[in-house]
Amino acid sequence: YFAIGSVVSLWPRIVARKEQRGVLSPKPLHFNANGHFPNAQLCLYASQRSILVRGLGVMSGYVDKTLASGEEVIHRANFNWTYSFFPVMWFSIGAAALVFFFFIQFAAEVPYEELKVGWWSAIVGAISGSIILMNHLIILMTTEIVVTTYRFVYKTGLISRSTQEVSLNKIEEITLQQSVWGRLLGFGKLVLRGTGVGVITLPDLDDPINLRRIIENTKSALRSGGRPRRVGDDDDEF
């Protein structure tokens, strides 16, 4: 139970780590002399990443359905492994209690009547832990934090949907909130302030500094080159 819960809940992080090691990653981005992404390279990277992640079956969601013509996904933020720690822990405790009483009754041959209260307590604990884990998995699978070539999108919810979107050119300020534990374990929150959208507060994410850098560089590339061009257009190399 613990292994299944851990693998499923941490799957986005596993994919991200494989990409960082180059196992699943397309050709990496390189900055030009000004520290920006060239438009041709930005679009090519986005196209390669879209094909790659669609092939893995990860990229079917709200953002994919709302992409404009010529718009591509640049980056998808992931939750840090610590975000899944407590849901997996409660699930594991409930499952361990069931295994414990199963062992006592059948291996140690203790009568069920003597374990009746313990059995029901373990069952309630296992059900509670399963509900907590399932709710957590739903949050993981339905939350999208995405940077595209034109906008930033934060979407939550399964049945009832809540989205916060802002054009990259309208993002005025990005604030990082990171505790001591966040610095040690690599997680933190970003707060985005933009024209017409107010404040977008993100949950604890994995490597928030990298997400901030990607937003800033994509925004800079969009501003310096105007509207990003699609892959296949004639572009000059930087």
PyMOL commands that set and color helices and strands:
alter all, ss='L'
color gray80, all
select helices_A, chain A and resi 2-9+11-20+39-56+62-65+81-106+112-142+168-170+180-185+208-225
alter helices_A, ss='H'
color red, helices_A
select strands_A, chain A and resi 73-76+144-148+151-156+162-167+171-177+187-194+198-201+205-206
alter strands_A, ss='S'
color yellow, strands_A
deselect
rebuild
show_as cartoon
